[in-house]
């Protein structure tokens, strides 16, 4: 388990997340490995508030009208569920980390 010390912006669309990941990868002059984080929420949370995530908000008025940014509160706690390492993460093909 770990805490994120600031806001954590995520997207419902993997293409949007990949675009941001690629921007960060190239902005750092490829000095760090590419990582795609995938956040898994409890599926019953959509219909049952007892299972809903309480520390996230949907932001619908981002820079793109269909962006659907989910913003997690500072110091949100996550658990790593799976890591898929990529031999080419230093060349832009990301490691994939699933968290919940």
Backbone as JSON Lines, residues from 0, in Angstrom:
{"i":0,"aa":"X","n":[0.84,-1.17,0.0],"ca":[0.0,0.0,0.0],"c":[0.89,1.24,0.0]}
{"i":1,"aa":"X","n":[0.37,2.28,-0.61],"ca":[1.11,3.54,-0.59],"c":[0.14,4.71,-0.7]}
{"i":2,"aa":"X","n":[0.61,5.88,-0.31],"ca":[-0.18,7.11,-0.4],"c":[0.41,8.01,-1.48]}
{"i":3,"aa":"X","n":[-0.47,8.65,-2.21],"ca":[-0.04,9.64,-3.2],"c":[-0.07,11.0,-2.49]}
{"i":4,"aa":"X","n":[1.07,11.72,-2.42],"ca":[1.13,12.93,-1.6],"c":[0.43,14.15,-2.18]}
{"i":5,"aa":"X","n":[-0.11,14.06,-3.37],"ca":[-0.83,15.19,-3.96],"c":[-2.05,14.69,-4.69]}
{"i":6,"aa":"X","n":[-2.71,15.57,-5.41],"ca":[-3.84,15.14,-6.24],"c":[-3.35,14.14,-7.28]}
{"i":7,"aa":"X","n":[-4.18,13.18,-7.62],"ca":[-3.86,12.22,-8.66],"c":[-4.95,12.31,-9.72]}
{"i":8,"aa":"X","n":[-4.58,12.81,-10.89],"ca":[-5.52,12.93,-12.01],"c":[-5.46,11.66,-12.85]}
{"i":9,"aa":"X","n":[-6.63,11.12,-13.17],"ca":[-6.71,9.92,-14.0],"c":[-7.77,10.15,-15.08]}
{"i":10,"aa":"X","n":[-7.84,9.23,-16.01],"ca":[-8.82,9.32,-17.08],"c":[-9.53,7.99,-17.23]}
{"i":11,"aa":"X","n":[-10.77,8.05,-17.62],"ca":[-11.52,6.83,-17.91],"c":[-11.07,6.22,-19.23]}
{"i":12,"aa":"X","n":[-10.48,7.07,-20.1],"ca":[-10.07,6.61,-21.43],"c":[-8.58,6.27,-21.44]}
{"i":13,"aa":"X","n":[-8.26,5.04,-21.79],"ca":[-6.86,4.62,-21.81],"c":[-6.06,5.43,-22.83]}
{"i":14,"aa":"X","n":[-6.67,5.83,-23.93],"ca":[-5.98,6.64,-24.94],"c":[-5.53,7.98,-24.35]}
{"i":15,"aa":"X","n":[-6.36,8.58,-23.5],"ca":[-5.99,9.83,-22.84],"c":[-4.84,9.62,-21.88]}
{"i":16,"aa":"X","n":[-4.9,8.55,-21.09],"ca":[-3.82,8.24,-20.15],"c":[-2.52,7.98,-20.9]}
{"i":17,"aa":"X","n":[-2.6,7.27,-22.01],"ca":[-1.41,6.97,-22.82],"c":[-0.8,8.25,-23.39]}
{"i":18,"aa":"X","n":[-1.65,9.17,-23.82],"ca":[-1.16,10.43,-24.35],"c":[-0.37,11.21,-23.28]}
{"i":19,"aa":"X","n":[-0.93,11.3,-22.06],"ca":[-0.24,11.99,-20.97],"c":[1.05,11.26,-20.59]}
{"i":20,"aa":"X","n":[1.02,9.93,-20.58],"ca":[2.21,9.15,-20.26],"c":[3.31,9.43,-21.29]}
{"i":21,"aa":"X","n":[2.95,9.44,-22.56],"ca":[3.93,9.7,-23.61],"c":[4.51,11.1,-23.51]}
{"i":22,"aa":"X","n":[3.66,12.08,-23.2],"ca":[4.15,13.46,-23.03],"c":[5.18,13.51,-21.9]}
{"i":23,"aa":"X","n":[4.88,12.89,-20.77],"ca":[5.81,12.9,-19.64],"c":[7.1,12.16,-19.98]}
{"i":24,"aa":"X","n":[6.99,11.06,-20.69],"ca":[8.15,10.26,-21.06],"c":[9.1,11.09,-21.93]}
{"i":25,"aa":"X","n":[8.54,11.79,-22.93],"ca":[9.38,12.59,-23.83],"c":[9.85,13.88,-23.17]}
{"i":26,"aa":"X","n":[9.05,14.46,-22.28],"ca":[9.46,15.68,-21.57],"c":[10.66,15.41,-20.66]}
{"i":27,"aa":"X","n":[10.76,14.2,-20.16],"ca":[11.9,13.82,-19.3],"c":[13.07,13.3,-20.12]}
{"i":28,"aa":"X","n":[13.02,13.57,-21.42],"ca":[14.09,13.17,-22.35],"c":[14.38,11.68,-22.27]}
{"i":29,"aa":"X","n":[13.32,10.92,-22.02],"ca":[13.41,9.46,-21.98],"c":[14.37,8.96,-20.91]}
{"i":30,"aa":"X","n":[14.55,9.73,-19.84],"ca":[15.46,9.32,-18.77],"c":[14.79,8.36,-17.79]}
{"i":31,"aa":"X","n":[13.48,8.31,-17.8],"ca":[12.74,7.42,-16.9],"c":[11.93,6.45,-17.73]}
{"i":32,"aa":"X","n":[11.59,5.33,-17.16],"ca":[10.77,4.34,-17.85],"c":[9.33,4.83,-17.97]}
{"i":33,"aa":"X","n":[8.67,4.42,-19.03],"ca":[7.25,4.71,-19.19],"c":[6.45,3.75,-18.33]}
{"i":34,"aa":"X","n":[5.44,4.29,-17.62],"ca":[4.58,3.48,-16.76],"c":[3.13,3.89,-17.0]}
{"i":35,"aa":"X","n":[2.28,2.92,-17.26],"ca":[0.85,3.15,-17.38],"c":[0.19,2.58,-16.12]}
{"i":36,"aa":"X","n":[-0.41,3.47,-15.34],"ca":[-1.09,3.08,-14.1],"c":[-2.56,2.84,-14.43]}
{"i":37,"aa":"X","n":[-3.11,1.73,-13.97],"ca":[-4.53,1.44,-14.17],"c":[-5.2,1.29,-12.81]}
{"i":38,"aa":"X","n":[-6.2,2.14,-12.57],"ca":[-6.89,2.15,-11.29],"c":[-8.14,1.29,-11.4]}
{"i":39,"aa":"X","n":[-8.26,0.33,-10.52],"ca":[-9.43,-0.55,-10.49],"c":[-10.29,-0.17,-9.29]}
{"i":40,"aa":"X","n":[-11.55,0.1,-9.53],"ca":[-12.48,0.4,-8.45],"c":[-13.44,-0.77,-8.29]}
{"i":41,"aa":"X","n":[-14.02,-0.9,-7.12],"ca":[-14.95,-2.01,-6.87],"c":[-16.15,-1.86,-7.81]}
{"i":42,"aa":"X","n":[-16.49,-2.88,-8.59],"ca":[-17.59,-2.77,-9.56],"c":[-18.94,-2.48,-8.91]}
{"i":43,"aa":"X","n":[-19.14,-2.91,-7.66],"ca":[-20.43,-2.66,-7.0],"c":[-20.58,-1.2,-6.58]}
{"i":44,"aa":"X","n":[-19.48,-0.44,-6.63],"ca":[-19.51,0.96,-6.23],"c":[-20.4,1.84,-7.09]}
{"i":45,"aa":"X","n":[-20.67,1.43,-8.32],"ca":[-21.55,2.21,-9.2],"c":[-22.98,2.26,-8.66]}
{"i":46,"aa":"X","n":[-23.42,1.18,-8.05],"ca":[-24.82,1.08,-7.59],"c":[-24.98,1.08,-6.09]}
{"i":47,"aa":"X","n":[-23.92,0.81,-5.36],"ca":[-24.01,0.67,-3.91],"c":[-22.98,1.58,-3.25]}
{"i":48,"aa":"X","n":[-23.43,2.62,-2.57],"ca":[-22.52,3.61,-1.99],"c":[-21.59,3.01,-0.94]}
{"i":49,"aa":"X","n":[-21.95,1.87,-0.36],"ca":[-21.08,1.23,0.6],"c":[-19.76,0.78,-0.05]}
{"i":50,"aa":"X","n":[-19.77,0.54,-1.37],"ca":[-18.6,0.09,-2.1],"c":[-17.98,1.19,-2.95]}
{"i":51,"aa":"X","n":[-18.59,2.37,-2.96],"ca":[-18.1,3.46,-3.8],"c":[-16.82,4.07,-3.23]}
{"i":52,"aa":"X","n":[-15.97,4.52,-4.11],"ca":[-14.74,5.2,-3.71],"c":[-15.13,6.59,-3.19]}
{"i":53,"aa":"X","n":[-14.68,6.93,-2.0],"ca":[-15.1,8.18,-1.35],"c":[-14.12,9.33,-1.56]}
{"i":54,"aa":"X","n":[-12.94,9.06,-2.07],"ca":[-11.92,10.1,-2.18],"c":[-11.58,10.47,-3.62]}
{"i":55,"aa":"X","n":[-12.59,10.43,-4.5],"ca":[-12.38,10.77,-5.9],"c":[-13.57,11.58,-6.4]}
{"i":56,"aa":"X","n":[-13.29,12.52,-7.3],"ca":[-14.33,13.33,-7.93],"c":[-14.19,13.26,-9.44]}
{"i":57,"aa":"X","n":[-15.31,13.28,-10.12],"ca":[-15.32,13.33,-11.58],"c":[-15.32,14.8,-11.98]}
{"i":58,"aa":"X","n":[-14.33,15.18,-12.78],"ca":[-14.22,16.55,-13.27],"c":[-14.63,16.54,-14.74]}
{"i":59,"aa":"X","n":[-15.74,17.17,-15.04],"ca":[-16.25,17.14,-16.42],"c":[-15.9,18.39,-17.22]}
{"i":60,"aa":"X","n":[-15.35,19.39,-16.57],"ca":[-15.05,20.63,-17.28],"c":[-13.54,20.83,-17.42]}
{"i":61,"aa":"X","n":[-12.87,19.79,-17.9],"ca":[-11.44,19.9,-18.13],"c":[-11.18,20.64,-19.42]}
{"i":62,"aa":"X","n":[-9.98,20.5,-19.93],"ca":[-9.62,21.19,-21.17],"c":[-10.27,20.55,-22.38]}
{"i":63,"aa":"X","n":[-10.66,19.3,-22.26],"ca":[-11.34,18.6,-23.36],"c":[-12.74,18.22,-22.88]}
{"i":64,"aa":"X","n":[-13.77,18.5,-23.68],"ca":[-15.14,18.25,-23.22],"c":[-15.47,16.79,-22.92]}
{"i":65,"aa":"X","n":[-14.79,15.85,-23.56],"ca":[-15.09,14.43,-23.32],"c":[-13.97,13.75,-22.54]}
{"i":66,"aa":"X","n":[-13.19,14.52,-21.78],"ca":[-12.02,13.97,-21.1],"c":[-12.38,13.08,-19.92]}
{"i":67,"aa":"X","n":[-13.4,13.42,-19.14],"ca":[-13.8,12.63,-17.97],"c":[-12.61,12.34,-17.06]}
{"i":68,"aa":"X","n":[-12.09,13.39,-16.46],"ca":[-10.96,13.26,-15.55],"c":[-11.47,12.9,-14.16]}
{"i":69,"aa":"X","n":[-10.89,11.86,-13.58],"ca":[-11.17,11.5,-12.2],"c":[-10.02,12.0,-11.35]}
{"i":70,"aa":"X","n":[-10.33,12.81,-10.34],"ca":[-9.31,13.44,-9.52],"c":[-9.38,12.86,-8.1]}
{"i":71,"aa":"X","n":[-8.33,12.14,-7.72],"ca":[-8.24,11.56,-6.38],"c":[-7.67,12.61,-5.42]}
{"i":72,"aa":"X","n":[-8.18,12.63,-4.21],"ca":[-7.76,13.58,-3.18],"c":[-6.31,13.31,-2.76]}
{"i":73,"aa":"X","n":[-5.6,14.35,-2.3],"ca":[-4.25,14.13,-1.79],"c":[-4.24,13.1,-0.66]}
{"i":74,"aa":"X","n":[-3.19,12.33,-0.62],"ca":[-2.95,11.28,0.37],"c":[-3.92,10.11,0.26]}
{"i":75,"aa":"X","n":[-4.49,9.92,-0.92],"ca":[-5.29,8.73,-1.17],"c":[-4.4,7.5,-1.06]}
{"i":76,"aa":"X","n":[-4.95,6.42,-0.53],"ca":[-4.2,5.18,-0.35],"c":[-4.57,4.19,-1.45]}
{"i":77,"aa":"X","n":[-3.56,3.57,-2.03],"ca":[-3.77,2.58,-3.08],"c":[-2.99,1.31,-2.74]}
{"i":78,"aa":"X","n":[-3.47,0.19,-3.28],"ca":[-2.81,-1.1,-3.13],"c":[-2.43,-1.59,-4.52]}
{"i":79,"aa":"X","n":[-1.19,-2.0,-4.7],"ca":[-0.74,-2.55,-5.98],"c":[-1.28,-3.97,-6.1]}
{"i":80,"aa":"X","n":[-1.97,-4.24,-7.18],"ca":[-2.55,-5.57,-7.41],"c":[-1.77,-6.38,-8.45]}
{"i":81,"aa":"X","n":[-1.16,-5.71,-9.41],"ca":[-0.4,-6.43,-10.44],"c":[0.6,-5.49,-11.09]}
{"i":82,"aa":"X","n":[1.74,-6.07,-11.48],"ca":[2.76,-5.33,-12.21],"c":[3.15,-6.16,-13.42]}
{"i":83,"aa":"X","n":[3.07,-5.56,-14.59],"ca":[3.52,-6.21,-15.82],"c":[4.72,-5.43,-16.33]}
{"i":84,"aa":"X","n":[5.89,-6.01,-16.18],"ca":[7.1,-5.32,-16.58],"c":[7.31,-5.43,-18.08]}
{"i":85,"aa":"X","n":[7.83,-4.35,-18.65],"ca":[8.13,-4.3,-20.07],"c":[9.63,-4.18,-20.25]}
{"i":86,"aa":"X","n":[10.18,-5.02,-21.09],"ca":[11.61,-4.95,-21.37],"c":[11.95,-3.68,-22.15]}
{"i":87,"aa":"X","n":[10.93,-3.02,-22.71],"ca":[11.17,-1.84,-23.53],"c":[10.58,-0.57,-22.91]}
{"i":88,"aa":"X","n":[10.39,-0.54,-21.59],"ca":[9.8,0.63,-20.93],"c":[10.68,1.86,-21.09]}
{"i":89,"aa":"X","n":[11.98,1.68,-21.22],"ca":[12.89,2.79,-21.45],"c":[12.82,3.33,-22.86]}
{"i":90,"aa":"X","n":[12.08,2.64,-23.71],"ca":[11.89,3.09,-25.09],"c":[10.43,3.43,-25.38]}
{"i":91,"aa":"X","n":[9.65,3.61,-24.32],"ca":[8.29,4.09,-24.49],"c":[7.2,3.04,-24.43]}
{"i":92,"aa":"X","n":[7.55,1.76,-24.39],"ca":[6.54,0.72,-24.22],"c":[6.42,0.45,-22.72]}
{"i":93,"aa":"X","n":[5.31,0.84,-22.11],"ca":[5.26,0.99,-20.66],"c":[5.21,-0.29,-19.84]}
{"i":94,"aa":"X","n":[5.71,-0.14,-18.6],"ca":[5.35,-1.08,-17.56],"c":[3.86,-0.78,-17.29]}
{"i":95,"aa":"X","n":[3.1,-1.77,-16.87],"ca":[1.69,-1.55,-16.52],"c":[1.52,-1.95,-15.05]}
{"i":96,"aa":"X","n":[0.98,-1.02,-14.27],"ca":[0.75,-1.27,-12.84],"c":[-0.72,-1.09,-12.55]}
{"i":97,"aa":"X","n":[-1.34,-2.15,-12.03],"ca":[-2.75,-2.11,-11.63],"c":[-2.83,-1.83,-10.14]}
{"i":98,"aa":"X","n":[-3.63,-0.82,-9.77],"ca":[-3.82,-0.46,-8.38],"c":[-5.31,-0.38,-8.07]}
{"i":99,"aa":"X","n":[-5.62,-0.44,-6.78],"ca":[-7.01,-0.23,-6.35],"c":[-7.01,0.51,-5.05]}
